[in-house]
Amino acid sequence: MYELISLKLKCPVCGESLMDDSHLVDNETSIMLNVEMAGKKGEIRLSSIYGSYNYVTDVEMPKGEVAKFSCPHCKTQITSDSECLSCGANMVPFYLDMGGKVTICSRSGCKNHIVEFEDLSIALKKLYQEYGLAGKDDFKPERKITPVEQAVDENKEIIESGTFLNAYCPHCDKSLLEDGMLKLKIHNGEEGFLMLSPYLNVFTSKSTIFLAEEKTVKDIRCCHCNQSLISADKTCEKCDSSVAKIAIGARTKLIDFYICTKKGCRWHGLSSDDLIDIRLQDSLEW
């Protein structure tokens, strides 16, 4: 089953949607709330990806401090009498649009959360309908290749948008796929893991440690040999950040595939040698 599931939440008081399409976190629609911490008020946008702890906020969120969350529509504080079993802070409940409830801890840095479905069979059916078994069913390329482009590329292999990419470490040649996801080790002040969608031009991701939007990841490594995947001789052609190099399987060979280390940047590309024979459909490189 596709693991990067985006949950759609509603306010438990007024029932209004908390989803914000205009601001993305983890390249998906975010969950928008008003927040107050240590007397300072602002807005926070949480990742809607289940299992991700990333967020964007204009309020400083010191680890260990307890936050107050309120609905941006009815302005009511969202809280409950339930205490976190990990740290004792109040839990914050939200309604799921598919029926059920998500509850998160109000203490900054605590990762305790609970997902409850009213009817598990109905919830699973909706998840399969929305995401399918191999990615989002409603995924469509942003544009089609024109006849002119087809003529230019008639001698090239075209890797189409939505193609499942078999990814390997360029150092030890071991697969970077685990449970249907592209899994990488990351170092960014602390060590964790980054899980990426293995489908070309599907940019959903989640991480086990906090990664700030628009900031570069300090290092990306192979989970097997622990070698750094950061390229020494190539940078992102969109934002000039460092890039990580992995190997992907094309029709006839393994090719170098580059991804930007800046959170939120969607650039990805191939080496100049591989561009002679291969192109990526709808790549931002083109």
PyMOL commands that set and color helices and strands:
alter all, ss='L'
color gray80, all
select helices_A, chain A and resi 120-131+147-152+274-276
alter helices_A, ss='H'
color red, helices_A
select strands_A, chain A and resi 9-10+19-25+28-37+40-46+55-57+68-70+77-78+91-96+101-105+113-116+157-159+167-168+177-178+181-187+191-196+205-207+219-221+230-235+242-249+254-260+268-270+278-280
alter strands_A, ss='S'
color yellow, strands_A
deselect
rebuild
show_as cartoon
